[in-house]
Amino acid sequence: MMLLFLLVVIVALVLAIIGILVEGLFYLLIIGAIILIADVALLALRSTRRRRPLR
């Protein structure tokens, strides 16, 4: 699972860098940011579900 998270983060960063460097591809920066935010949110949801309540 952590490997998939890392892969998605790398893809989001690459899209963001391309969006910054190439003129006219600002939308790639936006897509990269959205993917990064969604990935971090999903990781947070999965990590909170694994905790078991204390008895």
C-alpha distance matrix in Angstrom:
0.0 3.8 5.4 5.3 6.4 8.8 10.0 10.9 12.5 14.5 15.6 16.8 18.6 20.2 21.4 22.8 24.6 26.1 27.2 28.9 30.6 31.8 34.6 34.2 30.5 29.8 27.9 25.1 24.8 24.7 22.0 19.9 20.5 19.6 16.3 15.5 16.8 15.0 11.5 12.6 14.1 11.1 9.2 12.5 13.0 10.0 11.0 14.6 14.3 13.2 16.5 19.4 22.8 25.5 28.5
3.8 0.0 3.8 5.4 5.0 6.2 8.6 9.9 10.5 12.3 14.3 15.3 16.5 18.4 20.0 21.0 22.5 24.4 25.6 27.0 28.6 30.2 33.1 33.1 29.4 28.6 27.1 24.1 23.4 23.7 21.3 18.7 19.1 19.0 15.7 14.2 15.8 14.8 11.0 11.4 13.7 11.6 8.9 12.1 13.6 11.1 11.1 14.9 15.5 14.3 17.0 20.3 23.6 26.0 29.2
5.4 3.8 0.0 3.8 5.4 5.1 6.1 8.7 9.9 10.6 12.4 14.3 15.4 16.5 18.5 20.0 21.1 22.6 24.3 25.8 27.0 28.4 31.5 31.6 27.9 27.6 26.2 22.9 22.6 23.3 20.7 18.0 19.2 19.2 15.7 14.6 16.9 15.9 12.2 13.3 16.0 13.9 11.8 15.2 16.7 14.3 14.8 18.5 18.9 17.9 20.7 23.9 27.2 29.7 32.8
5.3 5.4 3.8 0.0 3.8 5.4 5.0 6.2 8.6 9.9 10.6 12.3 14.2 15.4 16.6 18.3 20.0 21.2 22.5 24.4 25.8 26.9 29.8 29.5 25.7 25.4 23.6 20.5 20.6 20.8 17.9 15.7 17.0 16.5 12.8 12.4 14.7 13.1 9.7 11.7 13.9 11.6 10.4 14.2 15.1 13.1 14.5 17.9 18.1 17.7 20.9 24.0 27.3 30.0 33.2
6.4 5.0 5.4 3.8 0.0 3.8 5.5 5.3 6.2 8.7 10.0 10.6 12.4 14.3 15.5 16.5 18.4 20.2 21.1 22.6 24.5 25.9 28.6 28.3 24.6 23.8 22.2 19.2 18.7 18.8 16.4 13.8 14.4 14.2 10.8 9.5 11.6 10.6 6.8 8.2 10.9 9.2 7.6 11.2 12.8 11.4 12.4 15.7 16.6 16.5 19.3 22.7 25.7 28.4 31.8
8.8 6.2 5.1 5.4 3.8 0.0 3.8 5.5 5.1 6.2 8.7 9.9 10.6 12.3 14.3 15.3 16.4 18.4 19.8 21.1 22.5 24.2 27.2 27.4 23.8 23.1 22.1 18.8 18.1 18.9 16.8 13.7 14.7 15.3 12.1 10.3 13.1 13.0 9.4 10.3 13.6 12.6 10.7 13.9 16.1 14.8 15.1 18.6 19.8 19.4 21.9 25.4 28.4 30.9 34.3
10.0 8.6 6.1 5.0 5.5 3.8 0.0 3.8 5.4 5.2 6.3 8.7 9.9 10.6 12.4 14.3 15.4 16.6 18.3 20.1 21.2 22.4 25.5 25.5 21.8 21.7 20.4 17.0 17.0 18.0 15.4 12.6 14.5 15.0 11.4 10.7 14.0 13.4 10.2 12.3 15.3 14.0 12.9 16.4 18.1 16.8 17.8 21.2 22.0 21.8 24.6 28.0 31.1 33.8 37.1
10.9 9.9 8.7 6.2 5.3 5.5 3.8 0.0 3.8 5.4 5.1 6.1 8.6 9.9 10.6 12.3 14.2 15.4 16.4 18.4 20.1 21.1 23.8 23.4 19.7 19.2 17.6 14.4 14.4 14.8 12.1 9.6 11.3 11.3 7.6 7.4 10.6 9.9 7.2 9.8 12.5 11.5 11.3 14.6 16.1 15.5 16.9 19.9 20.8 21.3 24.1 27.5 30.3 33.2 36.6
12.5 10.5 9.9 8.6 6.2 5.1 5.4 3.8 0.0 3.8 5.5 5.1 6.2 8.6 9.9 10.5 12.3 14.3 15.2 16.5 18.4 20.0 22.7 22.7 19.1 18.2 17.2 14.0 13.1 13.9 12.0 8.7 9.7 10.8 7.8 5.9 9.4 10.0 7.3 8.6 12.0 12.1 11.3 14.0 16.3 16.1 16.8 19.8 21.3 21.7 24.1 27.7 30.3 33.0 36.5
14.5 12.3 10.6 9.9 8.7 6.2 5.2 5.4 3.8 0.0 3.8 5.4 5.1 6.1 8.6 9.8 10.5 12.3 14.1 15.3 16.4 18.1 21.2 21.7 18.1 17.8 17.2 13.7 13.1 14.8 13.0 9.6 11.5 13.2 10.3 9.0 12.7 13.5 11.0 12.4 15.8 15.7 14.9 17.7 20.0 19.6 20.2 23.3 24.7 24.9 27.3 30.9 33.6 36.2 39.7
15.6 14.3 12.4 10.6 10.0 8.7 6.3 5.1 5.5 3.8 0.0 3.8 5.5 5.1 6.2 8.6 9.9 10.6 12.2 14.3 15.4 16.3 19.3 19.3 15.6 15.7 14.6 10.9 11.3 12.9 10.4 7.5 10.4 11.6 8.6 8.8 12.5 12.8 11.0 13.3 16.2 15.9 15.9 18.9 20.7 20.4 21.7 24.6 25.7 26.2 28.9 32.4 35.1 37.9 41.3
16.8 15.3 14.3 12.3 10.6 9.9 8.7 6.1 5.1 5.4 3.8 0.0 3.8 5.5 5.2 6.2 8.7 10.0 10.5 12.4 14.4 15.5 18.0 17.8 14.1 13.3 12.2 9.0 8.4 9.6 7.6 4.2 6.7 8.2 5.9 5.7 9.4 10.3 9.4 11.3 14.0 14.5 14.9 17.3 19.2 19.6 20.8 23.3 24.8 25.8 28.1 31.7 34.1 37.0 40.4
18.6 16.5 15.4 14.2 12.4 10.6 9.9 8.6 6.2 5.1 5.5 3.8 0.0 3.8 5.4 5.0 6.1 8.6 9.7 10.5 12.2 14.1 16.9 17.5 14.1 13.3 13.3 9.9 8.5 10.8 10.0 6.3 8.0 10.8 9.3 7.9 11.4 13.2 12.0 13.0 16.1 17.1 16.8 19.0 21.4 21.8 22.4 25.1 26.9 27.6 29.7 33.3 35.7 38.4 41.9
20.2 18.4 16.5 15.4 14.3 12.3 10.6 9.9 8.6 6.1 5.1 5.5 3.8 0.0 3.8 5.4 5.1 6.2 8.5 9.9 10.6 12.0 15.2 15.9 12.6 12.8 12.9 9.2 9.0 11.9 10.7 7.7 10.5 13.0 11.3 10.9 14.5 15.8 14.7 16.3 19.3 19.8 19.7 22.2 24.4 24.5 25.4 28.2 29.7 30.3 32.7 36.3 38.8 41.5 45.1
21.4 20.0 18.5 16.6 15.5 14.3 12.4 10.6 9.9 8.6 6.2 5.2 5.4 3.8 0.0 3.8 5.5 5.2 6.0 8.6 10.0 10.5 13.2 13.2 9.6 9.7 9.3 5.5 6.1 8.7 7.4 5.2 8.6 10.7 9.6 10.2 13.5 14.6 14.3 16.3 18.7 19.4 20.0 22.4 24.2 24.7 26.0 28.4 29.9 30.9 33.3 36.8 39.2 42.1 45.6
22.8 21.0 20.0 18.3 16.5 15.3 14.3 12.3 10.5 9.8 8.6 6.2 5.0 5.4 3.8 0.0 3.8 5.5 5.0 6.2 8.7 10.2 12.4 12.7 9.5 8.3 8.8 5.9 4.0 7.2 7.6 5.0 6.9 10.0 10.0 9.7 12.4 14.5 14.5 15.7 18.2 19.6 20.1 21.9 24.1 25.0 25.9 28.1 29.9 31.1 33.2 36.8 38.9 41.7 45.2
24.6 22.5 21.1 20.0 18.4 16.4 15.4 14.2 12.3 10.5 9.9 8.7 6.1 5.1 5.5 3.8 0.0 3.8 5.3 5.1 6.1 8.5 11.4 12.8 10.1 9.7 11.3 8.4 7.0 10.7 11.2 8.7 10.5 13.8 13.5 12.8 15.8 17.9 17.5 18.5 21.3 22.6 22.7 24.6 27.0 27.7 28.4 30.8 32.7 33.6 35.6 39.2 41.5 44.1 47.7
26.1 24.4 22.6 21.2 20.2 18.4 16.6 15.4 14.3 12.3 10.6 10.0 8.6 6.2 5.2 5.5 3.8 0.0 3.8 5.4 5.2 5.8 9.1 10.3 7.5 8.5 9.9 7.0 7.3 11.0 11.0 9.5 12.2 14.8 14.5 14.8 17.7 19.4 19.2 20.8 23.3 24.3 24.8 26.9 29.0 29.6 30.7 33.1 34.7 35.7 37.9 41.5 43.9 46.7 50.2
27.2 25.6 24.3 22.5 21.1 19.8 18.3 16.4 15.2 14.1 12.2 10.5 9.7 8.5 6.0 5.0 5.3 3.8 0.0 3.8 5.7 5.8 7.6 7.9 4.9 4.7 6.6 4.6 4.5 8.0 9.0 8.4 10.4 12.9 13.5 14.1 16.5 18.3 18.8 20.3 22.4 23.8 24.7 26.4 28.4 29.5 30.6 32.7 34.4 35.7 37.8 41.4 43.5 46.4 49.9
28.9 27.0 25.8 24.4 22.6 21.1 20.1 18.4 16.5 15.3 14.3 12.4 10.5 9.9 8.6 6.2 5.1 5.4 3.8 0.0 3.8 5.9 7.4 9.0 7.4 6.4 9.3 8.1 6.4 9.9 11.8 10.6 11.7 14.8 15.8 15.5 17.7 20.1 20.5 21.4 23.7 25.5 26.0 27.4 29.7 31.0 31.7 33.7 35.8 37.0 38.8 42.5 44.4 47.1 50.7
30.6 28.6 27.0 25.8 24.5 22.5 21.2 20.1 18.4 16.4 15.4 14.4 12.2 10.6 10.0 8.7 6.1 5.2 5.7 3.8 0.0 3.8 6.4 9.2 8.3 8.8 11.8 10.3 9.7 13.3 14.6 13.4 15.0 18.1 18.5 18.4 20.9 23.1 23.2 24.2 26.8 28.3 28.6 30.4 32.7 33.6 34.3 36.6 38.6 39.6 41.5 45.2 47.3 49.9 53.6
31.8 30.2 28.4 26.9 25.9 24.2 22.4 21.1 20.0 18.1 16.3 15.5 14.1 12.0 10.5 10.2 8.5 5.8 5.8 5.9 3.8 0.0 3.8 6.3 5.8 7.8 10.6 9.6 10.2 13.4 14.4 14.1 16.2 18.7 19.1 19.7 22.2 24.0 24.4 25.8 28.1 29.4 30.1 32.0 34.0 34.9 36.0 38.2 39.9 41.1 43.3 46.9 49.0 51.9 55.4
34.6 33.1 31.5 29.8 28.6 27.2 25.5 23.8 22.7 21.2 19.3 18.0 16.9 15.2 13.2 12.4 11.4 9.1 7.6 7.4 6.4 3.8 0.0 3.8 5.6 7.2 10.4 10.7 11.3 13.8 15.4 15.8 17.4 19.7 20.8 21.6 23.6 25.4 26.3 27.7 29.6 31.1 32.2 33.8 35.7 36.9 38.1 40.0 41.8 43.3 45.3 48.8 50.8 53.7 57.2
34.2 33.1 31.6 29.5 28.3 27.4 25.5 23.4 22.7 21.7 19.3 17.8 17.5 15.9 13.2 12.7 12.8 10.3 7.9 9.0 9.2 6.3 3.8 0.0 3.8 5.7 8.0 9.4 10.6 12.3 13.8 15.0 16.6 18.3 19.6 21.0 22.7 24.2 25.5 27.1 28.6 30.1 31.5 33.1 34.6 36.0 37.5 39.3 40.8 42.5 44.7 48.1 50.0 53.1 56.5
30.5 29.4 27.9 25.7 24.6 23.8 21.8 19.7 19.1 18.1 15.6 14.1 14.1 12.6 9.6 9.5 10.1 7.5 4.9 7.4 8.3 5.8 5.6 3.8 0.0 3.8 5.3 5.7 7.5 9.4 10.4 11.5 13.5 15.1 16.1 17.5 19.4 20.8 21.9 23.7 25.3 26.6 28.0 29.7 31.2 32.5 34.0 35.9 37.3 39.0 41.2 44.6 46.7 49.7 53.1
29.8 28.6 27.6 25.4 23.8 23.1 21.7 19.2 18.2 17.8 15.7 13.3 13.3 12.8 9.7 8.3 9.7 8.5 4.7 6.4 8.8 7.8 7.2 5.7 3.8 0.0 3.8 5.3 5.3 6.8 8.9 10.0 11.1 12.9 14.6 15.7 17.1 18.8 20.3 21.7 23.1 24.8 26.3 27.6 29.2 30.8 32.2 33.8 35.5 37.3 39.3 42.7 44.5 47.5 50.9
27.9 27.1 26.2 23.6 22.2 22.1 20.4 17.6 17.2 17.2 14.6 12.2 13.3 12.9 9.3 8.8 11.3 9.9 6.6 9.3 11.8 10.6 10.4 8.0 5.3 3.8 0.0 3.8 5.3 5.0 6.2 8.5 9.8 10.6 12.3 14.2 15.4 16.5 18.3 20.1 21.1 22.5 24.4 25.8 27.0 28.6 30.3 31.9 33.2 35.2 37.4 40.7 42.5 45.7 49.0
25.1 24.1 22.9 20.5 19.2 18.8 17.0 14.4 14.0 13.7 10.9 9.0 9.9 9.2 5.5 5.9 8.4 7.0 4.6 8.1 10.3 9.6 10.7 9.4 5.7 5.3 3.8 0.0 3.8 5.4 5.0 6.0 8.5 9.8 10.4 12.1 14.1 15.2 16.2 18.2 19.8 20.9 22.4 24.2 25.6 26.8 28.4 30.3 31.7 33.3 35.6 39.0 41.1 44.2 47.6
24.8 23.4 22.6 20.6 18.7 18.1 17.0 14.4 13.1 13.1 11.3 8.4 8.5 9.0 6.1 4.0 7.0 7.3 4.5 6.4 9.7 10.2 11.3 10.6 7.5 5.3 5.3 3.8 0.0 3.8 5.5 5.1 6.2 8.7 9.9 10.5 12.3 14.3 15.3 16.6 18.4 20.0 21.2 22.6 24.4 25.9 27.1 28.8 30.6 32.2 34.2 37.7 39.6 42.6 46.0
24.7 23.7 23.3 20.8 18.8 18.9 18.0 14.8 13.9 14.8 12.9 9.6 10.8 11.9 8.7 7.2 10.7 11.0 8.0 9.9 13.3 13.4 13.8 12.3 9.4 6.8 5.0 5.4 3.8 0.0 3.8 5.4 5.1 6.2 8.7 9.9 10.7 12.3 14.2 15.5 16.6 18.4 20.1 21.2 22.7 24.5 25.9 27.3 28.9 31.0 32.9 36.2 38.0 41.0 44.4
22.0 21.3 20.7 17.9 16.4 16.8 15.4 12.1 12.0 13.0 10.4 7.6 10.0 10.7 7.4 7.6 11.2 11.0 9.0 11.8 14.6 14.4 15.4 13.8 10.4 8.9 6.2 5.0 5.5 3.8 0.0 3.8 5.4 5.1 6.1 8.6 10.0 10.6 12.2 14.3 15.4 16.4 18.3 20.0 21.1 22.5 24.3 26.0 27.2 29.1 31.4 34.7 36.7 39.9 43.1
19.9 18.7 18.0 15.7 13.8 13.7 12.6 9.6 8.7 9.6 7.5 4.2 6.3 7.7 5.2 5.0 8.7 9.5 8.4 10.6 13.4 14.1 15.8 15.0 11.5 10.0 8.5 6.0 5.1 5.4 3.8 0.0 3.8 5.5 5.2 6.1 8.7 9.9 10.5 12.3 14.2 15.4 16.5 18.4 20.1 21.2 22.6 24.6 26.1 27.6 29.8 33.3 35.4 38.4 41.8
20.5 19.1 19.2 17.0 14.4 14.7 14.5 11.3 9.7 11.5 10.4 6.7 8.0 10.5 8.6 6.9 10.5 12.2 10.4 11.7 15.0 16.2 17.4 16.6 13.5 11.1 9.8 8.5 6.2 5.1 5.4 3.8 0.0 3.8 5.5 5.1 6.2 8.6 9.9 10.7 12.3 14.3 15.4 16.6 18.4 20.1 21.2 22.8 24.6 26.4 28.2 31.7 33.5 36.5 39.9
19.6 19.0 19.2 16.5 14.2 15.3 15.0 11.3 10.8 13.2 11.6 8.2 10.8 13.0 10.7 10.0 13.8 14.8 12.9 14.8 18.1 18.7 19.7 18.3 15.1 12.9 10.6 9.8 8.7 6.2 5.1 5.5 3.8 0.0 3.8 5.4 5.2 6.1 8.5 10.0 10.6 12.2 14.3 15.4 16.5 18.4 20.0 21.3 22.8 24.9 26.9 30.2 32.0 35.1 38.4
16.3 15.7 15.7 12.8 10.8 12.1 11.4 7.6 7.8 10.3 8.6 5.9 9.3 11.3 9.6 10.0 13.5 14.5 13.5 15.8 18.5 19.1 20.8 19.6 16.1 14.6 12.3 10.4 9.9 8.7 6.1 5.2 5.5 3.8 0.0 3.8 5.5 5.2 6.0 8.6 9.9 10.5 12.2 14.2 15.3 16.5 18.3 20.1 21.3 23.0 25.4 28.7 30.9 34.1 37.3
15.5 14.2 14.6 12.4 9.5 10.3 10.7 7.4 5.9 9.0 8.8 5.7 7.9 10.9 10.2 9.7 12.8 14.8 14.1 15.5 18.4 19.7 21.6 21.0 17.5 15.7 14.2 12.1 10.5 9.9 8.6 6.1 5.1 5.4 3.8 0.0 3.8 5.5 5.2 6.2 8.6 10.0 10.7 12.4 14.3 15.5 16.6 18.6 20.3 21.7 23.8 27.3 29.4 32.3 35.8
16.8 15.8 16.9 14.7 11.6 13.1 14.0 10.6 9.4 12.7 12.5 9.4 11.4 14.5 13.5 12.4 15.8 17.7 16.5 17.7 20.9 22.2 23.6 22.7 19.4 17.1 15.4 14.1 12.3 10.7 10.0 8.7 6.2 5.2 5.5 3.8 0.0 3.8 5.5 5.3 6.1 8.7 10.0 10.6 12.4 14.4 15.5 16.7 18.6 20.6 22.3 25.7 27.4 30.4 33.8
15.0 14.8 15.9 13.1 10.6 13.0 13.4 9.9 10.0 13.5 12.8 10.3 13.2 15.8 14.6 14.5 17.9 19.4 18.3 20.1 23.1 24.0 25.4 24.2 20.8 18.8 16.5 15.2 14.3 12.3 10.6 9.9 8.6 6.1 5.2 5.5 3.8 0.0 3.8 5.5 5.1 6.2 8.6 9.9 10.6 12.3 14.3 15.5 16.7 18.9 21.0 24.2 26.2 29.4 32.6
11.5 11.0 12.2 9.7 6.8 9.4 10.2 7.2 7.3 11.0 11.0 9.4 12.0 14.7 14.3 14.5 17.5 19.2 18.8 20.5 23.2 24.4 26.3 25.5 21.9 20.3 18.3 16.2 15.3 14.2 12.2 10.5 9.9 8.5 6.0 5.2 5.5 3.8 0.0 3.8 5.4 5.2 6.2 8.6 9.9 10.6 12.3 14.4 15.6 17.1 19.5 22.9 25.2 28.3 31.6
12.6 11.4 13.3 11.7 8.2 10.3 12.3 9.8 8.6 12.4 13.3 11.3 13.0 16.3 16.3 15.7 18.5 20.8 20.3 21.4 24.2 25.8 27.7 27.1 23.7 21.7 20.1 18.2 16.6 15.5 14.3 12.3 10.7 10.0 8.6 6.2 5.3 5.5 3.8 0.0 3.8 5.5 5.1 6.2 8.7 9.9 10.5 12.4 14.5 15.9 17.6 21.2 23.2 26.1 29.6
14.1 13.7 16.0 13.9 10.9 13.6 15.3 12.5 12.0 15.8 16.2 14.0 16.1 19.3 18.7 18.2 21.3 23.3 22.4 23.7 26.8 28.1 29.6 28.6 25.3 23.1 21.1 19.8 18.4 16.6 15.4 14.2 12.3 10.6 9.9 8.6 6.1 5.1 5.4 3.8 0.0 3.8 5.4 5.1 6.2 8.7 9.9 10.8 12.6 14.8 16.4 19.7 21.4 24.6 27.9
11.1 11.6 13.9 11.6 9.2 12.6 14.0 11.5 12.1 15.7 15.9 14.5 17.1 19.8 19.4 19.6 22.6 24.3 23.8 25.5 28.3 29.4 31.1 30.1 26.6 24.8 22.5 20.9 20.0 18.4 16.4 15.4 14.3 12.2 10.5 10.0 8.7 6.2 5.2 5.5 3.8 0.0 3.8 5.4 5.1 6.2 8.6 10.0 10.8 12.8 15.2 18.3 20.5 23.9 27.0
9.2 8.9 11.8 10.4 7.6 10.7 12.9 11.3 11.3 14.9 15.9 14.9 16.8 19.7 20.0 20.1 22.7 24.8 24.7 26.0 28.6 30.1 32.2 31.5 28.0 26.3 24.4 22.4 21.2 20.1 18.3 16.5 15.4 14.3 12.2 10.7 10.0 8.6 6.2 5.1 5.4 3.8 0.0 3.8 5.5 5.2 6.1 8.7 10.1 11.1 13.4 16.8 19.3 22.3 25.7
12.5 12.1 15.2 14.2 11.2 13.9 16.4 14.6 14.0 17.7 18.9 17.3 19.0 22.2 22.4 21.9 24.6 26.9 26.4 27.4 30.4 32.0 33.8 33.1 29.7 27.6 25.8 24.2 22.6 21.2 20.0 18.4 16.6 15.4 14.2 12.4 10.6 9.9 8.6 6.2 5.1 5.4 3.8 0.0 3.8 5.5 5.2 6.3 8.7 10.4 11.7 15.2 17.1 20.0 23.4
13.0 13.6 16.7 15.1 12.8 16.1 18.1 16.1 16.3 20.0 20.7 19.2 21.4 24.4 24.2 24.1 27.0 29.0 28.4 29.7 32.7 34.0 35.7 34.6 31.2 29.2 27.0 25.6 24.4 22.7 21.1 20.1 18.4 16.5 15.3 14.3 12.4 10.6 9.9 8.7 6.2 5.1 5.5 3.8 0.0 3.8 5.5 5.3 6.4 9.0 10.8 13.8 15.6 19.0 22.1
10.0 11.1 14.3 13.1 11.4 14.8 16.8 15.5 16.1 19.6 20.4 19.6 21.8 24.5 24.7 25.0 27.7 29.6 29.5 31.0 33.6 34.9 36.9 36.0 32.5 30.8 28.6 26.8 25.9 24.5 22.5 21.2 20.1 18.4 16.5 15.5 14.4 12.3 10.6 9.9 8.7 6.2 5.2 5.5 3.8 0.0 3.8 5.5 5.3 6.7 9.5 12.5 15.2 18.4 21.5
11.0 11.1 14.8 14.5 12.4 15.1 17.8 16.9 16.8 20.2 21.7 20.8 22.4 25.4 26.0 25.9 28.4 30.7 30.6 31.7 34.3 36.0 38.1 37.5 34.0 32.2 30.3 28.4 27.1 25.9 24.3 22.6 21.2 20.0 18.3 16.6 15.5 14.3 12.3 10.5 9.9 8.6 6.1 5.2 5.5 3.8 0.0 3.8 5.5 5.5 7.3 10.9 13.5 16.3 19.7
14.6 14.9 18.5 17.9 15.7 18.6 21.2 19.9 19.8 23.3 24.6 23.3 25.1 28.2 28.4 28.1 30.8 33.1 32.7 33.7 36.6 38.2 40.0 39.3 35.9 33.8 31.9 30.3 28.8 27.3 26.0 24.6 22.8 21.3 20.1 18.6 16.7 15.5 14.4 12.4 10.8 10.0 8.7 6.3 5.3 5.5 3.8 0.0 3.8 5.5 5.8 9.0 10.8 13.9 17.3
14.3 15.5 18.9 18.1 16.6 19.8 22.0 20.8 21.3 24.7 25.7 24.8 26.9 29.7 29.9 29.9 32.7 34.7 34.4 35.8 38.6 39.9 41.8 40.8 37.3 35.5 33.2 31.7 30.6 28.9 27.2 26.1 24.6 22.8 21.3 20.3 18.6 16.7 15.6 14.5 12.6 10.8 10.1 8.7 6.4 5.3 5.5 3.8 0.0 3.8 5.6 7.8 10.1 13.7 16.5
13.2 14.3 17.9 17.7 16.5 19.4 21.8 21.3 21.7 24.9 26.2 25.8 27.6 30.3 30.9 31.1 33.6 35.7 35.7 37.0 39.6 41.1 43.3 42.5 39.0 37.3 35.2 33.3 32.2 31.0 29.1 27.6 26.4 24.9 23.0 21.7 20.6 18.9 17.1 15.9 14.8 12.8 11.1 10.4 9.0 6.7 5.5 5.5 3.8 0.0 3.8 6.3 9.6 12.6 15.5
16.5 17.0 20.7 20.9 19.3 21.9 24.6 24.1 24.1 27.3 28.9 28.1 29.7 32.7 33.3 33.2 35.6 37.9 37.8 38.8 41.5 43.3 45.3 44.7 41.2 39.3 37.4 35.6 34.2 32.9 31.4 29.8 28.2 26.9 25.4 23.8 22.3 21.0 19.5 17.6 16.4 15.2 13.4 11.7 10.8 9.5 7.3 5.8 5.6 3.8 0.0 3.8 6.6 9.2 12.5
19.4 20.3 23.9 24.0 22.7 25.4 28.0 27.5 27.7 30.9 32.4 31.7 33.3 36.3 36.8 36.8 39.2 41.5 41.4 42.5 45.2 46.9 48.8 48.1 44.6 42.7 40.7 39.0 37.7 36.2 34.7 33.3 31.7 30.2 28.7 27.3 25.7 24.2 22.9 21.2 19.7 18.3 16.8 15.2 13.8 12.5 10.9 9.0 7.8 6.3 3.8 0.0 3.8 6.5 9.2
22.8 23.6 27.2 27.3 25.7 28.4 31.1 30.3 30.3 33.6 35.1 34.1 35.7 38.8 39.2 38.9 41.5 43.9 43.5 44.4 47.3 49.0 50.8 50.0 46.7 44.5 42.5 41.1 39.6 38.0 36.7 35.4 33.5 32.0 30.9 29.4 27.4 26.2 25.2 23.2 21.4 20.5 19.3 17.1 15.6 15.2 13.5 10.8 10.1 9.6 6.6 3.8 0.0 3.8 6.5
25.5 26.0 29.7 30.0 28.4 30.9 33.8 33.2 33.0 36.2 37.9 37.0 38.4 41.5 42.1 41.7 44.1 46.7 46.4 47.1 49.9 51.9 53.7 53.1 49.7 47.5 45.7 44.2 42.6 41.0 39.9 38.4 36.5 35.1 34.1 32.3 30.4 29.4 28.3 26.1 24.6 23.9 22.3 20.0 19.0 18.4 16.3 13.9 13.7 12.6 9.2 6.5 3.8 0.0 3.8
28.5 29.2 32.8 33.2 31.8 34.3 37.1 36.6 36.5 39.7 41.3 40.4 41.9 45.1 45.6 45.2 47.7 50.2 49.9 50.7 53.6 55.4 57.2 56.5 53.1 50.9 49.0 47.6 46.0 44.4 43.1 41.8 39.9 38.4 37.3 35.8 33.8 32.6 31.6 29.6 27.9 27.0 25.7 23.4 22.1 21.5 19.7 17.3 16.5 15.5 12.5 9.2 6.5 3.8 0.0
